[in-house]
């Protein structure tokens, strides 16, 4: 069916994501991870299962009354049954409500059960905010460590080291307490040899940080690499990847994220922070029974945790909630919306309390603009949107092509060497350019900045005419020589960022894409902003400027162009719209800039969608072959259920179990010779009238437990899936009743049902399989993998690419 083969040893281990890390650390046999094996394939890895030899002599056990441990749980690399999970949760809630009327203790239990969701959100927000603060502080310090060290305390970064210095404002970065490596080793910081030494130390620290990061990921938690958002989208759609949100993944990802960001690679920490927050949510779920034992309820928590992750990444609680709703969540009820908002609020409050940047802000590049924009400026804003869409589509195609090459060639066998080579190239190219030497977050902050009187940045080096200055309101001025130098350096930085990010995203270290994409857009936006500003200064009498940009007026804000460009490029790569605009709005705190951001975001999405429909995360989901059924795409082909169902023509008949005429040995033979995740139960092979559906895992656990704990159960015992079993001769062995594990209401469609409706059913109900009937008789089955393969086939793609790679 829609799941992989059974492996005996998996039932002896925990079923929680937290305790299954050995799968992440091991070399997973992906031939066993195929969710949809061919009908005639022999089962590998199941030979250890032997139905006999487990005859325990204990008291009689009624399987209808007492649930068995393991029944109702899922194997690794399988899809959960959303309908069953929600039904189980409703039954549990109904039972608690009924019991609450019986005693005070039961009433208190009911209240605590209702409150547990909010308590869990509080804990997730506190933990995610604390870890984000730790990551921010550590990354800031280790980034500065590449250039020097603080004598007042090695644990201070450059900015904190110079806080108590008596230097002037213009020399605030040259305080005596902070020493570069050449000053520390040679005693002076001037000259060619000092420059070479600083250069060497910068590259050496970068290589050491990246080497440590990739070794930790490779050795302890392979799932800690990358952004994590494609996998989280897949997990939230119902897929199970054991260990991906476990405690070791959380620990290693937190440590290696700091190392990867500090190494100077063209990556960000924002995407991986979503993974970190989801790890926090998954681990904390184990404190509460209703989330630990229900996969659907756990995914509601993970949706809220993703919102908390974006909240601490950008200091944007509302944007985080919208990001979870728009980009990652598959099932997002109203209750989850409220809890996501609460978790994001607590996470942002926690990070604000830690104050990692020392500026009472949640992010390094918080800015405030005061000048309004003019309607004619929508033209350059839309141009930035077009650039963002073009660059986003180009980046996705280039990065996917490189990642596919990494997967299909020997390059993928040397992840450590790849990381070191890319780090070395990045560091060697980055050091001579001050805009690439600084961290990407600092670069974005510099580009977003609105120039003031005291700014010493080269980007603010204009020809000043202080007679026309009124207070802090600086008019548009002619560009000085420093600004022209900065423009040249930014152009070189743009080329480097565009190329190096293609090869960086997807390596075996934690790597986010938000910050590099924003940096590319911010550079282009700043360059365009300066160009428009100079055009308005020298040609203020042109028709397009005459009405609103007079000589001596401050009418163009290059930092605003940088912000709009950042939004455009990020939107072109991720295809975010609403959440992107809200995140950027929360970053700047300016209500009047929503329209430029909306114009750029929508333009970039339209342009990028015209070239390729997939965003970067959907493209990586398809590259990795995850069984993710995209809810945003429409199925417009005129095919029917009978065209997709199995068995097909010339295939063996569908494997079924009869309701009361098969023995334990017969069922064990079927389980041994097939790899299906479940079996339809029929009245008889002749009638093929459907009774229900039984899962393979539940069937095996029930038979094993019956052999151990129920007297008289042997290979010749009849298995009965009905309330009343047919009479048997007195000498017959005991009957094994398994009605409790039978799904009596499996979803069925007729063979003439349009596939458009079938696809909608799978999307909206989260089904794993759907049975196909004709005049009440069972004909075949359609699994989620069948649907995905059919969609790929209709799109002229390789249907066999829908595998877990």
N, C-alpha and C positions, 0 to 999 in steps of 0.2 A: 504494500500500500504506500502510504505516504511516509513510511518510516524505515529505518535500517534494520538489519538483522539483530536478533537477540544474542547477547553474550552473557553467559552464565555469571561470570564474575561481577558484572555490574550490579547485580542484586545484593551483593554482599557489602556494597559501599553505600555511603550516604547519597541521597538524591538531591541534595541542595547544591546550588551553584557555588557556594562558598567552599565546600569541602571536596570538590572534584578537581582540584588544580592539577592533579597528576596527569589529567588528559591534556591540559595546556602545555605541560612540560614535556610530554611524551611525543613521539612521532606518531601522529594519528593515522591509522589505516583508513584512507579515504575511500577505499573500495567498500568498506563496511558502512561508510557514512552516506551512501547513496539512499536518498529517501524513497526512491521509486525503482526497485530492482526489476529486471525483466522477469516475465512470468516463469520462464523455464530455467532460470539460473539456479545452480546448486548453491546451497548456503555454506559459505566459508566462515570459520570461526565459531560455528555452533556445535561442532562435533563433541564438545565437552558436555553437552546436555544429554542426559540419559534418564529417561523416565522411570526406569526401574531402580531397585536397590535402595529405596528410601522409605521402607515400610516401618514406621515407628508405631509402637504399641502404647498409645495414650488414650485419654478419655475422648469420647465422641464430641465432635465439634460441628455446630450448625453454621454453615457458611452463609445462610440467609440472614442470620442475626448479627454476627460479629464481623466487622470489616477486617480484612487481612492487611498487614503491613506491606506496603509496596503497591497495592492495588490502587489504580487511579493516578499513579505517577508516570513520568515519561523518561525515555532513554535520551542519551546525548544525541545531538544533531537531529532532533525530531521536532515536529510542530505540535503545539498544544491544541486541545479541543476546547475552543472558546465556549461553545454552547454548554458542554458538560461542566466546565469550570464555573460558569455563571450560575448554572442550575444548582451545583453543589453549594455555592455561596448563599443562594436564596434559601435552600433547605436549612443550612446552618443558622442563618439569621432568623428564620421562622421558628426554629427550635428554641433559640435563645429568648426570643420574644414570648413564646408560650410559657417557658419555664420562669420568666421574670415575674409572673403573677403568682407563683407558688410560694416563694420565700423571699426574705430580705436579701439573703446572700445571692440568690439568683438575680434579683433586681440590681444589686451592685455589680454583678458580673456583666449584666446587660449594659449598664452605664459605662463601665470600663471598656467594653468591647466597642461601643460607639465612639468613645473618646480616643481609643488607641490610634486611629488614623491621624488625628491632629498631633498627638504626642510623637508619632513617628516622623511627621513632617518637621516638627520642632527639632528633633534630634538630627535629621538629615541636614537642615539648614545650618545648625550649629557646627556640625562636623565638616560640611562642605566649605563653609565660610572660613573656618579655622585652617583647613588644609590649603585653601586658596591664598590666605594671608601668609602662611609659611612658604608656599611656593614663590609668591611675589617677592618676599623679603630675601629669600635665599638666591633667587635668580638675579636680582638686582646686585647683590653683593658679589656673586661669582662672576657676573659679567664684567664688573669693574676690576676684579682680581686679575684679569688678563692684562690690564694696563698698569697696575701698581698696587700698593698696599698702604693702609693707614697706620701711622706710627702710634697714634693715640689708642688704637685698639684694632687688631687685624680684622675683627668682625664688623667694622664699619665700612659701608660702601663710600664711594667718593663724595657724594652729596652730604651724607650724614657726618662724614669726617670733617667737613669744612664748615659745619653749622656754627661752631663756637669760635671760629677763627676771626681775627680782627682785620682781615683783608678788605679792600674796597669792593663795592658791588661788581665792578667790571672785572676784577681779578678773583671773583669768588670761587672759581674752579682751580686756582693756583695757590691754595693755602699751604703753609709749610708743613702741616701735619700729614699731607698726602704726598707720597713719594712714588714716582714712576720706577720701573725696575732698573732703568739705567742710572737714575739718581741713587737708588739703594745700593747697586753693585759697583758702579764706577765713581759715584760721588758727584756727578754732574749729568745734566739732561740735554746738553747741547752737542752738536756735532754729528758727523756721519756714523761714527761707531756707536754712539748712544741710540741713534735712530735704528740701526741694524739690530742692536740688542733688544730694544723694545719690540721691534718687528718679530724677532725670533721668539721672544717670550709670549707674544700674543698668539702666534701660530702653535707653539708648544702647549700652552694652556688649552687652546681650542681642541687640539688633537687628544689631549689627555681626557678632557671632559667627554668628548664624543666616544672615545674608546671605552671609557668606563660605562657610559650609557648603553652602548650596544652589547657589551659583554654581560651586563646585568639583565638586559632584556632577553638575550639569547640563552643565558644560563638558568634564569629563575622564573621568568614569566613572558613567554613568547607573545602572549595576547596583549602585552603592554605597549606594543609598537603601534605606530600610525595614529590617526586621529581618534578612531573608535566610533565615530558617528555612523558610518555605514553599518557596522555590526550592531550598534544599539538600535538603529531603525529596524533591522532584521529581527532582533530579539523582541522588540516591542510589537512586531507583527505576529509574534507567537512562536518563533523559532527558539530552540534551546541550544546554547553553546556553553557547556559546563566549564567553569573556571574563568570565563571571560569577565565576570563581575565579582570574582573572588577576592579574598583578603590579600593573597600574594600579588595579584595583579594590581590592587590598589597601592600596596607598599612600593612595589617596583616602579609603577607608573609615576607616583609622586616624586620619587628620588630621581628617576631618569629624565623626567620632564624638566626638572631644574637643570640637570646637566646638559640636556640637548639645547635648551634655550640659551644657556650660558656659553655654549660652544660657539655661538655666532652663526649657526646654520640658519638658512632662510625658512624659518618655521615659527609658529606661534604656540602659545600655551592655551589659547581659548577653546579650541576643539577638544583637546585632551582633558580639559577641566570638566567638560560634560561627561566624559567617560569616568573620571575620578568621582564626580558627584553620583553617578549611577552605581558605581561600586559601593559607595557609602550607603545608598538606598538599599541595595540588595543585601548587604551584610546586616544592616539594622533591621531588615524584614524578619530575620531569624529570631528576633526578640519577641515577636508577636505571632501567635499561632495562626490567626486567620490569614496572614500574609505569607507565612512560611509554608503552609500547606495548600495554597491556592495560587496557581501560576497566573491566572487572569488578574487577581487582586494585586499580585506582586508587580505586574506590568503597569498598573495604575500608579503605583508608587514610583516606578522607574520614570514614568512620564513627568511626574512632579520633580524628581531628582534632576532630570535633564534641564528643567526650567531653572532650578537652583544653580546648576553649573553655568549656564549662560549669565545668570544674574551676577555671579561673582566674577565671571570673566570680563564683563563689560560694565559692571556697575549699573545694570539695566534690569530691574526686577520685572517690569511689565513686558519688556522686550523678551526676556527669558521665557515667560509664560507663552507669549505668542510664537516664539521659536519652537517650543515644544509642540504646540498645537499645529503649526504650519509645516514644520520640517521633519520631525522625528516620530511623533506619536501616530499609532495606528487606530487606537481606541481611546477616545478622550471624552468621557461623559462630563456633565456639568459639575459633579462632585469633585472630579479630578482637577477641573479648572480652579475651583476655590482653593483646594489643597496645594496646587502648584503655586498659586499666588502667595499663599502663606509661607511655603517653603522658600520661595524666592525672596520674600520679604525678610525672613529670619536670616538667610544666608547673606544678603546684602548688609543687614544690620550688624552681623557678626564681623564681616570684613571691614565695615566702617569703624567698628570699635577697635579693631587691630591697627587700622590706619597704616598699611604697609608702605605707602609712599611718602608719608609725613606731610601731605598737603590737604588732609581732610577730604580727599576724594577717593573713589573706589578704583579708578584707573589712572594710568600715568599720563594719558593724553586728553584729559578733560579740558575743554576750552569754552570760552564764552565770547560770542560776537555781539557787537552792539549796533552795527550799522545795518540798516535795512537793505534788501536787494531790490533791483529794479526789474520790471517785466521783461525788458530787452535782454537781460542776463539769462533768461531761459534758453536762449539759443546756444551759448557756450555750455550750459548745464546739460542740454540734450546731446550736444557733441560729446561730452564726457560720458553720457549714457551709452552712446553708440560705441565709443572706444571700449567701455567696460564690457559690453556684450561681445564685441569682436575678440577682446583679449580673453574673456572667460571661455568662449567656445574653442579658441586656439589652445588655451592652456589645458582644457579637458582632453582634447584629442591628443595633444602631445604627451601629457602625463599618462594617459591610459595606454598609449602605444609603448611608452617606456616601461611601464609596470608590466604590460603583457610580455615584453621582451625579457624582463627580469624573471618572470615566471617560467618562460619556455626555453630559456637558454642557461648556460652554465653560470651566468652572472648571479642568479639567485642562490647559488651554492656558497657564495662568498659575501655574506652580509656585512661582516666586520670590515673587510677590505673596502667594500663599496662606501661605507660610512666614512672611513678614514680618508679615502681619496676625495670624496665630495667635501669633507670638512677642510682638508688641506687646500683645495682649490678655492673654496669660499674664503678662508682666512687670508690666503696670500693675496687674493684680489681685493679683499675688504679693507685691509689695514691702510693702504696709501690714501684711501678716500675717507674723509672724516664722516661722511653721511652713511657709509656702509660699515665703518668701524664701530659706530655706536649701535646700541641695541635697536631692533626694528621699532619697538614701542617708543623709544626716545626719538627716533626719526619721524614717526607719525606725529608725535607731540610737537616737534620742531616745525613740521609742515603745516599743522593746523594752527599754529600760533599767529595771532594778529599782532603785527609789529607795534611796539610802543617806544617811547622816548629812551628808555633805559635798556632796550634790547641790544645785546652785543653780537647777536648772530649775524653771519654773513648774509642771510636771507633778508635781513633788515638794514642792510648797508645802502642807504639811499643818500643822495645829495640833499643835505638839510638846509632849509631856509627858515630859520627860527623866527623871523619877523612875521611869518604867516601862521605861526603855531598858536593855537588857542587852547591852553590847558593841555589835556591829554589827547585832544582831537588832532591827529596828524593828517595833513592833506596828502593827496597823491603827489608823489615826488619823482624826480628823475632817478633812474637806477645808477648806483655807484659802481666802482670797479669790483668791490667785494661781492655784489649781487651777481654780476656777470660770471665771476669765478664760481659762485655757488650754483648758478644755472648749469654751467658745464659739468661740475661734479655731480649734480643731480641727474643730468642726462646719462652720464656714465653709470651711476648707481641704478638707474632705471633699466638699462640694458642688462646689467649683471643680475638684478632681481628677477627680471622676466625669464632669463635663461636658467639660472641656478635653481629657482623654485620648482621647475618642471622635474628636475632630477632629484630634488630633496624630498618632496611629498611622496610617501609610500616606502621610505627606507625603514629599516628595523630599529627605529628609535621613535619615541613619541613625537608626533609632528602635527601641528594644527595649520590650517590654511587661511584662517580669518586674517591674521596680522600681515602675512606676506601679500595677500590680495589687496588689503587696504593700503599697504605701503606703495604698491605699484600705482594704484589709483590716486593716492595722495600726491605722489611725485608728478604725475601727469597733470593733475588738477592745479598744483602750485605753479607749474611752468605755464599752463594756460592762463592762470590768474594774473601772474606777473606780466604776461604778454598783453592781456586786455588792459591791465592797469597802465602800462606804458603807452599803449595805443590811445587810451583816454587822456593821458597827460599831454602827449605831444599833439593830439588832434582833437582837442576838446570842442573845437568849433564844427566838427562833423555833425551831420544831421542826427545820427544815432546817439550822439552824446550831448548835443546842445540843450536838450530839454531837461536833463537831470544831472549832468556831470560837468559843472562849470569849473573854471580854473581856480585852484586853491581849495577845492572841495574834496572831502574824503568819500569817494563813491564806490570804489572797487576794493573788495577784501579778498586778497589771494588765499588766505587761510580757509575761507568759505568754499572756494573752488577745490581746494585740497580735500575738504570734507566730502563734498559732493562726488568728487572723483573716487574717493575711497569707497563710498557707498555703491557707486556704479560698478566698480570692478568686483567687489564682494558679491553683489547681486548677479553679475554675469557668471561667476563661478558656481555659486550655490543655488541660484534662481530663487532666492528669498525676496519677498516684496514687503508685505505688511510688517513682519517682525523686524526686517532690516531697517525700515524707516523709523520704527519706534526705538530700536537700539541706538541708531545714530542721533535721534532726537534726545534721548536720555543722556547720551554722551555730551552733548553740547548745551542742553538746557535752553535752547532757543526755539520758541513756538513758531516764529516767523519763517523758519527755514524748512518747514515740513514740505511745502510745495516744491522747492528745488530738489529735495531728496526724493520725493515721490516721482517727479518727472524723470530724474536720472535712473532710479531703480526700475521703473516700468520700461523705459527705453532700452536699458541693458537687457532686461528679460526678453523683450520682444526680439531684439537683434540676435541674442544668443539662441533663443528657441527657433528662430528661422534657420540657423545653421545646424543645430542639434538639440533634440528635445530633452536630453538628460542633463541634470546637474552633476557636479563632481561626485556627490555621495551616491546617487543612483547609478552612475557609471561604474563606480567601484563595487557596488553590490552586484551588478551584472558581470563584471570582470571576475569576481570571486565565486560566481555561481550560487549565491545565496537564494533560497526559495522565498523571495519577497514578491508579493503580488501588489503592484503599485495601484493605489486607490484613485490616483488623479487621472489616469489614462482611460480612454473609452475603448471598448471592444466593438468594432463596427463590421465584423465579418459575418456572413450568413451561413454559419455552420450549425449543426445540431449535436445534441448530446451523443447520439449513436455514432457520430464521426470521431469522437474523442475517447469514448469509453473503451475499457478493456474487459474481456478479451476481444481482440480484433479477429478478422477472418484468418483462418489457418492457425490460430493460436489454440493452445489447450483450453479446455473449458474452465470456467471460473471455479476456483477452489472454495467449497462451502462446507459447513458443518451442519449436520441435521440436529433437530431439537431433542430427540430422545432415543436415537437408535445407534449411536456410535459409542464405542468403548474408549477407555482411557488410552489404550494402546493405539487405536485408530487416530485419535486426536494428536497424540505425541508423534506419530508418524508424519502427519500433515505438518506439524510445527517443525519437525526436523528437516523435512524435504523442501520447505518453502521459506522465503525470507519476508513474507508480508507482515505488515504491522497489525493486521486484524482480519477477521473472517466473517462473511455474512452467515447468519444462522437461518436455515430454511426448515419447513415442515418435513419435506422429504426430497430426495434428489429428483424424483419423478415429477412432483408437483411444482418445485422451485418457488413455492409461496414463501414470501419473506416473513421472518419472525423478528429478527433483530440483528445486531452487530456486536461482536465480541473482540476486544483487543488482545493481541498476541501476548503482551506482557502480563495482563491480568489473568489470562488463561494459564500461562506457565506457572505463575506464582500460586494460583489457586490449586493446581494439580500437585505441585511440590509440597505445599502446606498440608493438603489432604493426605498425601502419602505419609507424611511425618506424624500427623496429629489425629487422623480419623481412622478408627478401626475398620478393617475389612475392605479398604480401598486397594485394589490390585489392578493389574493391566487389563483384566477382563471386566472391570466394573463399568457399568453403563453411565455415561454422562447425560444428565437431564437438565435442560434449560427451561422447563415448564414448572408450574406449581404442582401439577399432578402427573406423576410419572406412570407409564403403563405397567401393569402387573407383570412380575417376573417369577419364574419358578423358585420354590423355597431354597433350592441349593445354590442359587445365584449369589455372587458377592454383593456387597453393599452398593447402593446407587450414590453417585456423586452429584449433588444438586448445585448448579452454578447459575441459577437464575439471577442472583444478586449482581453478577458482573456483566449481565447482558443489557445492552442498550436497546430498549424496546421501541424507541422512536428515532431511528436513524433517518437522516434527510434523504429523501428519494425524489427523483424527477423521472419523467417518462422519456423514452428514447427520441421523441419528437420535440423535446424542449429546446428552444434556441440557445446556443452557447452564450449569447449576450446575457441571457437571464442566469445561466449557470455561473458565469464569471462574476456577476453581481452578487449572487448568493455566497460564493466563496469569499468575496471581498468583504461584504457587510456582516456576515455571520462568522467569519474566521474558520470555516470548515477545513477539516483535513481530508475528508472523503465524502462522496455523495453516491448513493446507489441508484442504478438506472433500472427501471421496470417497464414492462409492456403488458397491458391488461392484467396488472397485479402480479405478474411473474417476474422474477429476478432475471435480468439480462446481463448486467455488467456493473462496473464501478468506475468512477472518475475520481482521481486524487488531485490534490493541490499541485503535485508535480506534473500530472497530465495536463492540467490547465496552463501551467507556466510553459511547458514544452509546446503546447498548441499555439499560445500567443507568440512565442519565439518563431515558430514555423510560419505563422501568418505574416510575421514581419520580415520574412526571408533571412532569419538568423538561424544559427545552428541550434536545433532543439536539445542536443546532447550537452550544451553548455550549462544547462540547469542542473548542476551538481555542486556539492559543497567542496570547493577546492581550497 
